[in-house]
Amino acid sequence: MTLRGISVPDSRRYLPLCIDGNAFPGTGLRQDQYLADLGELDGYPERRDAATDNQRTVLDVIHSSSTPAPKTVSVCFILTTHRYTGARMKRSLQIDVSTASRTYRVHLGTGIVRRLGKLVKDAGGTGQCFIVSSPPIWKLHGDIVQAALKNAETILIPDGERSKNLQTAARLYEPLIRAGADRSVTIVAVGGGVIGDVVGFAASTFLRGVQLAHVPTTLLAQVDSAIGGKVGVNHPLGKNLIGAFHQPIVVVADPRFLETLPRREFRAGLYEVVKYGVIASRNLFEDVSANLTSIFAREPSALIPIIAASCQIKATVVSEDEREQGLRRTLNFGHTVGHAIEAVTRYRRLRHGEAVAYGMLAAADIAVTRGILPESDRTTLAALITRLGPLPSVSDLPNTLIMEAIRRDKKVLRGRLHMVLPTTLGKTEIFPNVADQEIIRSLATIGIRKQS
């Protein structure tokens, strides 16, 4: 295996959809054979969960308001999911994602990364493979990935939101060209959401598109970003403004990768799981709330059900709406304000999931003010977010800059902001008429009151 390194400098229809039983419409959920007992899975790094939390902030008291607001609804999608328990689930699951451009499979299971080579080949990756990861991830997991995907070349690139830019993607092309990569190659992204997005964008543009496989190593990537084909990079003026839709040929998600994830990164992924609970499954939301101790202990019996449920929801939504023309927009719950906070802080202060947590609280406030979300549900959501751990402070951010970033968001269509708001835990609606004053008021409830 050849190891190549890159050094990149920092740069400053109204449709009810029911998902019932063991399989979703349009997708196939299959249970694979039992892979391995936990005691047999040697070769993994030891668990590292001692990372210190970021500075603590006390969430502002969620205020209610009697100010009336319009209730016009543009789209309403109802998603209901079946609750899976650890006792009913084997340690390997397969979830099919069927889109217009490609059908592929998400393989989820403890120890499943050992089958990476076969899974990539079975999915159509019969040509040369290039693994792209980051130095920290490769140090932790390189040996096991290399053993599973023999004769692949490895390219290491910087990780983190500050490296999620065109410069990083552009410098990824050079080693591919020098190695003689052609259209038969498969690029295997091994890492978290940023690695997946940048590598996916490079795969979508290199030679006008080559095959991509995802091996997500963070909770956020396993439940969200590795599925659905969204790839892209940030621009200094906004998050994910440059990108494409490029579906992978396979996703291989192994919960054992999460054992080395710092606690803060793990929490960031849990906020995305909570998001799925709010938009589509009250059962999932309640399962997270009821099993936090086991989840934070990274117990497979607690992790696999919530990862599977999140993947199932994402797979169903993407299968119904690949290019975000309708149903898929519900996945943006919490992201309108969240993306703006990330952009204003230049992607340095918050993890993506942390920003989404603030965004969910802001959206819930708008929903309560409009009278479409019960106060009790908003309180329950705020309580769970608080229980997950500390969020970095945002009280120093000017609300004017946040509003400027929101106006540049790709969810603004024809000058109107479309925002996903919850109407209960497990259901959301898309509103095309959210006013600036509603957002400014909601920002104050999460501590952003300052004007520039």
For each residue, the residues with C-beta under 8 A, 3 or more apart:
1: 146 150 151 152 153 154
2: 153 154 179
3: 153 154 156
4: 153 154 155 156 175 179
5: 135 155 156
6: 155 156 157 158 168 171 172 174 175
7: 158
8: 157 158 163 167 168 171
9: 167
10: 162 163
11: 162 165 167 236
12: 236 346
13: 75 326
14: 75 76
15: 77 326 327
16: 77 78
17: 25 77 78 79 316 320 327
18: 25 78 79 80
19: 24 25 79 80 81 82 280 312 313 316
20: 80 82
21: 82
22: 29 82
23: 27 28 29
24: 19 27 29 312 315 316 319
25: 17 18 19 316
26: 98 316 319 320
27: 23 24 95 96 97 98 312 315 316 319
28: 23 94 95 96
29: 22 23 24 93 94 95 96 312
30: 93 94 96
31: 89 90 92 93 94
32: 35 90 92 93 94 107 109
33: 90 92
34: 90 91 92
35: 32 91 92 109 110 111 112 115
36: 40 41 91 110 111 114
37: 40 41
38: 41 110 300
39:
40: 36 37 111
41: 36 37 38 44 110 111 256
42:
43: 143 144 147
44: 41 144 256 259
45: 48 140 141 259 260
46: 259 260
47: 259 260 298
48: 45 51 259 260 261 262
49: 259 261 262 263 266 298
50: 263
51: 48 262 263 264 265
52: 264
53: 56 263 264 389 390
54: 264 390 391 392
55: 390 392 393
56: 53 390
57: 390 391 392 393 394 395 447
58:
59: 62 361 382 385 386 391 446 447
60: 63 444 445 446 447
61:
62: 59 361 364 365 368 378 379 382 445
63: 60 365 444 445
64: 368 369 375
65: 368 369 441
66:
67: 369 441
68: 371
69: 366 369 370 371 435 438
70: 370 433
71: 370 371 372
72: 431 432 433
73: 76 429 430 431
74: 418 429 430 431 432
75: 13 14 326 327 329 429 430
76: 14 73 427 429 430
77: 15 16 17 326 327 330 428 429
78: 16 17 18 427
79: 17 18 19 279 280 281 313 316 317 330 426 427
80: 18 19 20 280 281 426
81: 19 280 281 283 284 309 312 313
82: 19 20 21 22 283
83: 283 284 287 309
84: 88 89 305 308 309
85: 88 89 305
86: 89 300 301 302 304 305
87:
88: 84 85
89: 31 84 85 86 93 304 305 308
90: 31 32 33 34 93 109
91: 34 35 36 109 110 111 300 304
92: 31 32 33 34 35 107 108 109 110 112
93: 29 30 31 32 89 90 107 108 109 304 308
94: 28 29 30 31 32 105 106 107 108
95: 27 28 29 105 106 108 308 311 312 315
96: 27 28 29 30 103 104 105 106 315
97: 27 103 104 105 106 227 228 247 315 318 319
98: 26 27 103 319
99: 102 103 229 247 318 319 322
100: 322
101: 229 245 247 322
102: 99 229 247 249
103: 96 97 98 99
104: 96 97 123 247 248 249 250 251
105: 94 95 96 97 123 250 251
106: 94 95 96 97 226 227 250 251 253 311 315
107: 32 92 93 94 112 115 119 250 251 252 253
108: 92 93 94 95 112 222 253 254 255 304 307 308 311
109: 32 35 90 91 92 93 112 253 254 255 304
110: 35 36 38 41 91 92 254 255 256 300 304
111: 35 36 40 41 91 114 254 256
112: 35 92 107 108 109 115 116 119 252 253 254
113: 116 141 144 145 148 215 252 254 256 257
114: 36 111 144 147 148
115: 35 107 112 118 119 148 252
116: 112 113 119 120 145 148 149 188 215 252
117: 120 121 148 149 150
118: 115 121 122
119: 107 112 115 116 122 123 250 252
120: 116 117 123 125 129 149 186 188 213 249 250 252
121: 117 118 124 125 126
122: 118 119 250
123: 104 105 119 120 213 249 250
124: 121 186 211 249
125: 120 121 129 186 188 211 213 249 250
126: 121 184
127: 182 184 185 186 211
128: 151 152 153 181 184 185 186
129: 120 125 149 151 152 153 185 186 187 188 213
130: 152 153 154 155 176 179 181 185 186 187 188
131: 145 146 149 152 153 154 155 188 190
132: 154 155 156 157 172 187 188 189 190 191 195 199 202
133: 137 138 141 142 145 154 155 156 157 189 190 191 195
134: 137 138 156 157 158 159 191 195
135: 5 138 139 156 159
136: 139 140 159
137: 133 134 140 141 142 159 190 191 192 195 217
138: 133 134 135 141 142 145 154 156 190
139: 135 136 142
140: 45 136 137 260
141: 45 113 133 137 138 144 145 190 217 257 260
142: 133 137 138 139 145 146 154
143: 43 146 147
144: 43 44 113 114 141 147 148
145: 113 116 131 133 138 141 142 148 149 190 215
146: 1 131 142 143 149 150 152 154
147: 43 114 143 144 150
148: 113 114 115 116 117 144 145
149: 116 117 120 129 131 145 146 152 188
150: 1 117 146 147
151: 1 128 129
152: 1 128 129 130 131 146 149 188
153: 1 2 3 4 128 129 130 131 175 179
154: 1 2 3 4 130 131 132 133 138 142 146
155: 4 5 6 130 131 132 133 172 175 176
156: 3 4 5 6 132 133 134 135 138
157: 6 8 132 133 134 163 168 171 172 195 198 199
158: 6 7 8 134 163 168
159: 134 135 136 137 163 191 192 194 195
160: 163 164 194 347
161: 164 194 234 342 347 348 352
162: 10 11 165 346 347 348
163: 8 10 157 158 159 160 168 194 198
164: 160 161 168 194 197 198 233 234 347
165: 11 162 168 169 233 234 235
166: 169 170 233 242
167: 8 9 11 170 171
168: 6 8 157 158 163 164 165 171 172 198 233
169: 165 166 172 173 198 201 202 205 233
170: 166 167 173
171: 6 8 157 167 168 174
172: 6 132 155 157 168 169 175 176 198 199 202 206
173: 169 170 176 177 202 206
174: 6 171 177 178
175: 4 6 153 155 172 178 179
176: 130 155 172 173 179 181 185 187 202 206
177: 173 174 180 181
178: 174 175
179: 2 4 130 153 175 176
180: 177
181: 128 130 176 177 185 206 207 210
182: 127 185 207
183: 207 210
184: 126 127 128 210
185: 127 128 129 130 176 181 182 210 211
186: 120 124 125 127 128 129 130 210 211 212 213 249
187: 129 130 132 176 199 202 203 206 210 211 212 213
188: 116 120 125 129 130 131 132 149 152 212 213 214 215
189: 132 133 195 196 199 200 203 212 213 214 215 226
190: 131 132 133 137 138 141 145 195 215 217
191: 132 133 134 137 159 194 195 196 199 215 216 217 218 221
192: 137 159 195 196 216 217 218 220 221 225 265
193: 196 197 216 218 220 221 224 225 226 352
194: 159 160 161 163 164 191 197 198
195: 132 133 134 137 157 159 189 190 191 192 198 199 221
196: 189 191 192 193 199 200 214 216 221 225 226 231
197: 164 193 194 200 201 225 230 231 232 233 240 243
198: 157 163 164 168 169 172 194 195 201 202 231 233
199: 132 157 172 187 189 191 195 196 202 203 212 231
200: 189 196 197 203 204 212 214 229 230 231 232 246 248
201: 169 197 198 204 205 231 232 233 242 243 244 246
202: 132 169 172 173 176 187 198 199 205 206
203: 187 189 199 200 206 209 210 211 212 231 246
204: 200 201 209 212 231 244 245 246
205: 169 201 202 208 209 244
206: 172 173 176 181 187 202 203 209 210
207: 181 182 183 210
208: 205
209: 203 204 205 206 246
210: 181 183 184 185 186 187 203 206 207
211: 124 125 127 185 186 187 203 248 249
212: 186 187 188 189 199 200 203 204 231 246 247 248 249
213: 120 123 125 129 186 187 188 189 248 249 250 251 252
214: 188 189 196 200 221 226 227 248 250 251 252
215: 113 116 145 188 189 190 191 251 252 253 254
216: 191 192 193 196 221 222 225 226 251 253 257
217: 137 141 190 191 192 221 257 258 261
218: 191 192 193 221 222 257 258 261 265 266 268 269
219: 222 223 258 261 265 266 268 269 270 272 273 307
220: 192 193 223 224 225 265 268 269 272 352 353
221: 191 192 193 195 196 214 216 217 218 224 225 226 269
222: 108 216 218 219 226 253 255 257 258 269 307 311
223: 219 220 269 272 273 276 306 307 310 311 314
224: 193 220 221 227 228 269 272 310 314 331
225: 192 193 196 197 216 220 221 228 230
226: 106 189 193 196 214 216 221 222 248 251 253
227: 97 106 214 224 251 311 314 315 318
228: 97 224 225 247 314 317 318 322 328 331
229: 99 101 102 200 245 246 247 248 318 322
230: 197 200 225 240 243 245
231: 196 197 198 199 200 201 203 204 212 243 244 245 246
232: 197 200 201 240 241 242 243 244
233: 164 165 166 168 169 197 198 201 240 242 243
234: 161 164 165 238 239 240 241 242 343 347
235: 165 238 241 242
236: 11 12 346
237: 241 343 405 408
238: 234 235 241 339 343 405 408 409 410
239: 234 339 342 343 347
240: 197 230 232 233 234 243 339 410
241: 232 234 235 237 238 408 410
242: 166 201 232 233 234 235
243: 197 201 230 231 232 233 240
244: 201 204 205 231 232
245: 101 204 229 230 231 322 323
246: 200 201 203 204 209 212 229 231
247: 97 99 101 102 104 212 228 229 322
248: 104 200 211 212 213 214 226 229 251
249: 102 104 120 123 124 125 186 211 212 213
250: 104 105 106 107 119 120 122 123 125 213 214
251: 104 105 106 107 213 214 215 216 226 227 248
252: 107 112 113 115 116 119 120 213 214 215
253: 106 107 108 109 112 215 216 222 226 307 311
254: 108 109 110 111 112 113 215 257
255: 108 109 110 222 258 298 300 303 304 307
256: 41 44 110 111 113 259
257: 113 141 216 217 218 222 254 260 261
258: 217 218 219 222 255 261 266 298 303
259: 44 45 46 47 48 49 256 298
260: 45 46 47 48 140 141 257
261: 48 49 217 218 219 257 258 265 266 269
262: 48 49 51 265 266
263: 49 50 51 53 266 267 296 389
264: 51 52 53 54 267 268 351 389
265: 51 192 218 219 220 261 262 268 269 351
266: 49 218 219 258 261 262 263 269 270 296 298
267: 263 264 270 271 353 354 388 389
268: 218 219 220 264 265 271 272 351 352 353 354
269: 218 219 220 221 222 223 224 261 265 266 272 273 353
270: 219 266 267 273 274 288 295 353 388
271: 267 268 274 275 334 353 354 356 357 360 385 388
272: 219 220 223 224 268 269 275 276 310 353 356
273: 219 223 269 270 276 277 284 288 306 307 310
274: 270 271 277 278 285 288 357 360 381 384 385 388
275: 271 272 278 279 331 333 334 356 360
276: 223 272 273 279 280 281 284 309 310 313 314
277: 273 274 280 281 282 283 284 285 286 287 288 425 426
278: 274 275 285 333 360 381 422 425 426 428
279: 79 275 276 313 330 331 333 420 422 426 427 428
280: 19 79 80 81 276 277 284 313 317 330 426 427 428
281: 79 80 81 276 277 284 285 309 313 426
282: 277 285 286 424 425 426
283: 81 82 83 277 286 287 309 426
284: 81 83 273 276 277 280 281 287 288 306 309 310 313
285: 274 277 278 281 282 288 289 384 425 426
286: 277 282 283 289 290
287: 83 277 283 284 290 291 305 306 309
288: 270 273 274 277 284 285 291 292 295 306 384
289: 285 286 292 384 387
290: 286 287
291: 287 288 294 295 302 306
292: 288 289 295 296 387 388
293: 296 297
294: 291 297 299 301 302
295: 270 288 291 292 298 299 302 303 306
296: 263 266 292 293
297: 293 294 302
298: 47 49 255 258 259 266 295 303
299: 294 295 302 303
300: 38 86 91 110 255 303 304
301: 86 294 304 305
302: 86 291 294 295 297 299 305 306
303: 255 258 295 298 299 300 306 307
304: 86 89 91 93 108 109 110 255 300 301 307 308
305: 84 85 86 89 287 301 302 308 309
306: 223 273 284 287 288 291 295 302 303 309 310
307: 108 219 222 223 253 255 273 303 304 310 311
308: 84 89 93 95 108 304 305 311 312
309: 81 83 84 276 281 283 284 287 305 306 312 313
310: 223 224 272 273 276 284 306 307 313 314
311: 95 106 108 222 223 227 253 307 308 314 315
312: 19 24 27 29 81 95 308 309 315 316
313: 19 79 81 276 279 280 281 284 309 310 316 317
314: 223 224 227 228 276 310 311 317 318 331
315: 24 27 95 96 97 106 227 311 312 318 319
316: 17 19 24 25 26 27 79 312 313 319 320
317: 79 228 280 313 314 320 321 327 328 330 331
318: 97 99 227 228 229 314 315 321 322 328
319: 24 26 27 97 98 99 315 316 322
320: 17 26 316 317 326 327 328
321: 317 318 324 325 326 327 328 329
322: 99 100 101 228 229 245 247 318 319 328
323: 245 328
324: 321 328 329
325: 321 328 329
326: 13 15 75 77 320 321 329
327: 15 17 75 77 317 320 321 330
328: 228 317 318 320 321 322 323 324 325 331
329: 75 321 324 325 326 332 411 418 420 430
330: 77 79 279 280 317 327 333 420 428 430
331: 224 228 275 279 314 317 328 335
332: 329 335 336 411 420
333: 275 278 279 330 359 360 363 420 422 428
334: 271 275 337 338 356 357 358 359 360 362 363 420
335: 331 332 338 339 356 359 411
336: 332 339 340 359 363 406 409 411 417 419 420
337: 334 340 341 355 358 359 362 363 402 406 439 442 443 446
338: 334 335 341 342 352 355 356 357 358 359 360
339: 238 239 240 335 336 342 343 355 359 405 409
340: 336 337 343 344 402 403 405 406 409
341: 337 338 344 345 350 355 358 359 394 397 402
342: 161 239 338 339 345 347 350 352 355
343: 234 237 238 239 339 340 346 347 405
344: 340 341 397 398 401 402 405
345: 341 342 348 349 350 394 397
346: 12 162 236 343
347: 160 161 162 164 234 239 342 343
348: 161 162 345
349: 345 392 394
350: 341 342 345 354 355 358 391 392 394
351: 264 265 268 354 355
352: 161 193 220 268 338 342 355 356
353: 220 267 268 269 270 271 272 356 357
354: 267 268 271 350 351 357 358 391 392
355: 337 338 339 341 342 350 351 352 358 359
356: 271 272 275 334 335 338 352 353 359 360
357: 271 274 334 338 353 354 360 361 385 388 391
358: 334 337 338 341 350 354 355 361 362 391 394 446
359: 333 334 335 336 337 338 339 341 355 356 362 363
360: 271 274 275 278 333 334 338 356 357 363 364 381 385
361: 59 62 357 358 364 365 381 382 385 442 445 446
362: 334 337 358 359 365 366 439 442 443 445 446
363: 333 334 336 337 359 360 366 367 419 420 421 422 442
364: 62 360 361 367 368 373 377 378 381 382 421 422
365: 62 63 361 362 368 369 378 441 442 445 446
366: 69 362 363 369 370 419 421 434 438 439 441 442
367: 363 364 370 372 373 378 421 422 423
368: 62 64 65 364 365 371 372 373 374 375 378
369: 64 65 67 69 365 366 438 441 442
370: 69 70 71 366 367 373 421 438
371: 68 69 71 368
372: 71 367 368 421 423 429
373: 364 367 368 370 377 378 421 422 423 424
374: 368 377 378 424
375: 64 368 378 379
376: 379 380
377: 364 373 374 380 381 422 424 425
378: 62 364 365 367 368 373 374 375 381 382
379: 62 375 376 382 383
380: 376 377 383 384 425
381: 274 278 360 361 364 377 378 384 385 422 425
382: 59 62 361 364 378 379 385 386
383: 379 380 386 387
384: 274 285 288 289 380 381 387 388
385: 59 271 274 357 360 361 381 382 388 391
386: 59 382 383
387: 289 292 383 384
388: 267 270 271 274 292 357 384 385
389: 53 263 264 267
390: 53 54 55 56 57
391: 54 57 59 350 354 357 358 385 394
392: 54 55 57 349 350 354
393: 55 57 396 447
394: 57 341 345 349 350 358 391 397 446 447 448
395: 57 447 448 449 450
396: 393 450
397: 341 344 345 394 401 402 448 450
398: 344 401 402 448 450 451 452
399: 402 403 440 443 444 448 449 450 451
400: 403 404 451 452
401: 344 397 398 404 405 452
402: 337 340 341 344 397 398 399 405 406 443 448
403: 340 399 400 406 407 436 439 440
404: 400 401 407 408
405: 237 238 339 340 343 344 401 402 408 409
406: 336 337 340 402 403 409 412 417 439
407: 403 404 412 417
408: 237 238 241 404 405 412
409: 238 336 339 340 405 406 412 417
410: 238 240 241
411: 329 332 335 336 417 418 419
412: 406 407 408 409 415 416 417 418
413: 416 418 432
414:
415: 412
416: 412 413 432 433
417: 336 406 407 409 411 412 432 434 439
418: 74 329 411 412 413 430 431 432 434
419: 336 363 366 411 430 431 434
420: 279 329 330 332 333 334 336 363 428 429 430 431
421: 363 364 366 367 370 372 373 428 429 430 431 434
422: 278 279 333 363 364 367 373 377 381 425 427 428
423: 367 372 373 427 428 429
424: 282 373 374 377 427
425: 277 278 282 285 377 380 381 422
426: 79 80 277 278 279 280 281 282 283 285
427: 76 78 79 279 280 422 423 424
428: 77 278 279 280 330 333 420 421 422 423
429: 73 74 75 76 77 372 420 421 423
430: 73 74 75 76 329 330 418 419 420 421
431: 72 73 74 418 419 420 421 434
432: 72 74 413 416 417 418
433: 70 72 416
434: 366 417 418 419 421 431 438 439
435: 69 438 439
436: 403 439 440
437: 440 441
438: 69 366 369 370 434 435 441 442
439: 337 362 366 403 406 417 434 435 436 442 443
440: 399 403 436 437 443 444
441: 65 67 365 366 369 437 438 444 445
442: 337 361 362 363 365 366 369 438 439 445 446
443: 337 362 399 402 439 440 446 448 449
444: 60 63 399 440 441 447 448 449
445: 60 62 63 361 362 365 441 442
446: 59 60 337 358 361 362 365 394 442 443
447: 57 59 60 393 394 395 444
448: 394 395 397 398 399 402 443 444
449: 395 399 443 444
450: 395 396 397 398 399
451: 398 399 400
452: 398 400 401
